Amino acid sequence: MISNDSKLIPQNEEQEHLVQMLLAKLQGIPVEYWSTVYYKWLDSNHDAITASATYRIKPTFNPETSLTERPEGV
């Protein structure tokens, strides 16, 4: 039986990533999600995160990095 007073911890890498994205949003760090409609990264301006979306911390501008690079597995 799980106690209600225990801390919740991520159970796998996917959950850990979603927790990091939620923390980033709460701390005002820009987050992007991969749009499967437009096939590019878009700003995640809403408060919620969706388990089915692919998120990342918005990168700072780097001329050697493509900001529209497709994530693995999409």
N, CA, C and O of each residue as an XYZ file, in Angstrom:
296
protein
N       0.838     -1.189      0.000
C       0.000      0.000      0.000
C       0.879      1.248      0.000
O       1.871      1.316      0.726
N       0.511      2.232     -0.817
C       1.276      3.475     -0.910
C       0.717      4.477      0.083
O      -0.491      4.706      0.143
N       1.597      5.061      0.847
C       1.206      6.062      1.832
C       0.965      7.403      1.150
O       1.708      7.777      0.242
N      -0.059      8.126      1.573
C      -0.360      9.441      1.008
C       0.658     10.497      1.407
O       0.732     11.550      0.774
N       1.440     10.238      2.439
C       2.427     11.231      2.876
C       3.797     11.037      2.227
O       4.736     11.770      2.538
N       3.919     10.061      1.333
C       5.191      9.853      0.648
C       5.300     10.789     -0.553
O       4.290     11.215     -1.114
N       6.518     11.100     -0.934
C       6.749     11.963     -2.082
C       6.563     11.185     -3.372
O       6.927     10.013     -3.465
N       5.997     11.847     -4.359
C       5.890     11.242     -5.680
C       7.221     11.411     -6.385
O       7.816     12.488     -6.347
N       7.685     10.367     -7.019
C       8.930     10.447     -7.775
C       8.685      9.875     -9.167
O       7.898      8.942     -9.328
N       9.359     10.431    -10.173
C       9.223      9.894    -11.531
C       9.631      8.426    -11.567
O      10.588      8.022    -10.906
N       8.900      7.635    -12.340
C       9.148      6.206    -12.419
C       9.993      5.798    -13.624
O      10.445      4.655    -13.706
N      10.210      6.734    -14.566
C      11.009      6.424    -15.754
C      11.510      7.728    -16.372
O      11.181      8.813    -15.892
N      12.300      7.619    -17.429
C      12.891      8.812    -18.063
C      11.833      9.739    -18.640
O      11.984     10.958    -18.572
N      10.766      9.187    -19.206
C       9.709     10.017    -19.781
C       9.040     10.869    -18.701
O       8.810     12.062    -18.903
N       8.734     10.264    -17.571
C       8.132     11.013    -16.473
C       9.095     12.069    -15.933
O       8.686     13.187    -15.620
N      10.367     11.712    -15.826
C      11.379     12.665    -15.364
C      11.444     13.875    -16.298
O      11.543     15.013    -15.840
N      11.389     13.624    -17.607
C      11.434     14.706    -18.591
C      10.216     15.621    -18.443
O      10.353     16.844    -18.472
N       9.031     15.036    -18.285
C       7.826     15.849    -18.131
C       7.878     16.683    -16.848
O       7.436     17.832    -16.838
N       8.414     16.111    -15.772
C       8.580     16.864    -14.525
C       9.522     18.043    -14.753
O       9.251     19.148    -14.283
N      10.628     17.820    -15.470
C      11.582     18.901    -15.753
C      10.929     20.007    -16.583
O      11.172     21.189    -16.339
N      10.101     19.631    -17.563
C       9.422     20.632    -18.397
C       8.419     21.428    -17.574
O       8.303     22.642    -17.745
N       7.696     20.760    -16.685
C       6.748     21.456    -15.815
C       7.478     22.416    -14.885
O       7.038     23.550    -14.696
N       8.584     21.973    -14.307
C       9.381     22.851    -13.445
C       9.919     24.045    -14.227
O       9.917     25.169    -13.723
N      10.376     23.813    -15.442
C      10.880     24.914    -16.273
C       9.778     25.947    -16.486
O      10.010     27.146    -16.333
N       8.586     25.484    -16.838
C       7.470     26.405    -17.066
C       7.141     27.186    -15.796
O       6.914     28.395    -15.850
N       7.116     26.497    -14.654
C       6.803     27.154    -13.383
C       7.857     28.185    -12.997
O       7.555     29.160    -12.310
N       9.100     27.966    -13.441
C      10.193     28.871    -13.106
C      10.433     29.930    -14.183
O      11.388     30.702    -14.098
N       9.560     29.965    -15.200
C       9.652     30.989    -16.231
C      10.670     30.721    -17.317
O      11.020     31.634    -18.065
N      11.152     29.504    -17.424
C      12.099     29.141    -18.474
C      11.302     28.783    -19.728
O      10.394     27.956    -19.651
N      11.614     29.379    -20.877
C      10.848     29.090    -22.095
C      10.940     27.624    -22.517
O      12.018     27.032    -22.542
N       9.784     27.060    -22.846
C       9.668     25.668    -23.263
C       9.008     25.630    -24.635
O       8.135     26.445    -24.933
N       9.426     24.690    -25.463
C       8.836     24.498    -26.786
C       8.280     23.086    -26.885
O       8.691     22.188    -26.150
N       7.332     22.903    -27.809
C       6.834     21.566    -28.106
C       6.917     21.340    -29.602
O       6.883     22.291    -30.383
N       7.029     20.065    -30.008
C       7.120     19.718    -31.421
C       5.716     19.630    -31.987
O       4.908     18.818    -31.536
N       5.422     20.471    -32.981
C       4.116     20.467    -33.636
C       4.095     19.407    -34.726
O       4.870     19.469    -35.680
N       3.199     18.431    -34.579
C       3.052     17.400    -35.607
C       2.191     17.903    -36.761
O       2.037     17.212    -37.768
N       1.629     19.106    -36.621
C       0.862     19.727    -37.702
C       1.786     20.550    -38.594
O       1.716     20.454    -39.819
N       2.658     21.365    -37.977
C       3.550     22.268    -38.713
C       4.965     21.719    -38.869
O       5.777     22.304    -39.586
N       5.271     20.607    -38.209
C       6.600     19.980    -38.263
C       7.720     20.951    -37.898
O       8.730     21.066    -38.592
N       7.503     21.639    -36.791
C       8.532     22.527    -36.250
C       8.261     22.751    -34.770
O       7.174     22.463    -34.271
N       9.275     23.272    -34.076
C       9.136     23.594    -32.663
C       8.340     24.876    -32.515
O       8.596     25.855    -33.216
N       7.367     24.877    -31.598
C       6.558     26.066    -31.312
C       6.635     26.368    -29.822
O       6.838     25.469    -29.007
N       6.469     27.652    -29.471
C       6.474     28.042    -28.060
C       5.319     27.372    -27.332
O       4.198     27.322    -27.839
N       5.598     26.866    -26.159
C       4.565     26.275    -25.313
C       4.105     27.357    -24.342
O       4.661     27.503    -23.253
N       3.088     28.110    -24.744
C       2.637     29.255    -23.964
C       1.540     28.921    -22.962
O       1.203     29.760    -22.128
N       0.983     27.735    -23.021
C      -0.083     27.363    -22.099
C       0.506     26.797    -20.808
O       1.680     26.429    -20.765
N      -0.306     26.731    -19.768
C       0.173     26.278    -18.459
C       0.291     24.760    -18.347
O       1.067     24.250    -17.540
N      -0.477     24.048    -19.157
C      -0.509     22.593    -19.053
C       0.570     21.953    -19.933
O       1.061     22.557    -20.887
N       0.917     20.726    -19.586
C       1.748     19.906    -20.464
C       0.950     18.640    -20.761
O       0.128     18.211    -19.951
N       1.195     18.054    -21.916
C       0.489     16.857    -22.349
C       1.489     15.716    -22.472
O       2.567     15.887    -23.041
N       1.137     14.569    -21.945
C       2.054     13.428    -21.963
C       2.394     12.985    -23.382
O       3.462     12.417    -23.609
N       1.506     13.234    -24.334
C       1.740     12.772    -25.705
C       2.601     13.731    -26.529
O       3.011     13.383    -27.636
N       2.881     14.921    -26.015
C       3.681     15.904    -26.758
C       5.165     15.734    -26.442
O       5.532     15.195    -25.398
N       6.008     16.201    -27.355
C       7.454     16.201    -27.163
C       7.880     17.626    -26.825
O       7.634     18.551    -27.599
N       8.515     17.803    -25.675
C       8.921     19.126    -25.191
C      10.438     19.236    -25.110
O      11.161     18.240    -25.064
N      10.894     20.494    -25.096
C      12.302     20.771    -24.834
C      12.412     22.185    -24.286
O      11.537     23.022    -24.508
N      13.501     22.440    -23.566
C      13.820     23.801    -23.149
C      14.152     24.562    -24.426
O      14.900     24.068    -25.268
N      13.599     25.762    -24.573
C      13.856     26.542    -25.781
C      15.342     26.892    -25.848
O      15.880     27.516    -24.933
N      15.999     26.490    -26.930
C      17.437     26.766    -27.020
C      17.717     28.246    -27.260
O      16.904     28.969    -27.837
N      18.881     28.671    -26.803
C      19.327     30.011    -27.151
C      19.834     29.959    -28.583
O      20.202     28.888    -29.066
N      19.860     31.066    -29.255
C      20.236     31.079    -30.666
C      21.665     30.607    -30.843
O      22.589     31.087    -30.186
N      21.820     29.659    -31.746
C      23.127     29.141    -32.117
C      23.084     28.942    -33.630
O      22.324     28.096    -34.102
N      23.871     29.691    -34.410
C      23.802     29.584    -35.863
C      24.137     28.190    -36.385
O      23.810     27.870    -37.528
N      24.786     27.352    -35.568
C      25.136     26.005    -36.013
C      24.038     24.977    -35.705
O      24.145     23.816    -36.100
N      22.991     25.404    -35.004
C      21.922     24.495    -34.614
C      20.628     24.882    -35.321
O      20.230     26.047    -35.305
N      19.988     23.922    -35.929
C      18.706     24.176    -36.569
C      17.607     24.170    -35.518
O      17.477     23.204    -34.766
N      16.817     25.233    -35.456
C      15.726     25.302    -34.493
C      14.519     24.501    -34.966
O      13.546     24.367    -34.223
N      14.559     23.969    -36.179
C      13.453     23.162    -36.672
C      13.846     21.694    -36.774
O      13.155     20.910    -37.425
N      14.929     21.324    -36.147
C      15.396     19.945    -36.173
C      14.310     19.017    -35.627
O      13.769     19.260    -34.548
N      13.997     17.976    -36.355
C      12.950     17.037    -35.972
C      13.448     16.154    -34.827
O      14.556     15.621    -34.894
N      12.629     15.994    -33.763
C      13.055     15.138    -32.655
C      13.054     13.668    -33.047
O      12.346     13.266    -33.970
N      13.844     12.874    -32.348
C      13.903     11.436    -32.624
C      12.550     10.800    -32.368
O      11.852     11.160    -31.419
N      12.184      9.853    -33.219
C      10.966      9.097    -33.008
C       9.686      9.786    -33.430
O       8.598      9.260    -33.197
N       9.792     10.964    -34.052
C       8.576     11.683    -34.498
C       8.534     11.706    -35.988
O       7.600     12.258    -36.571
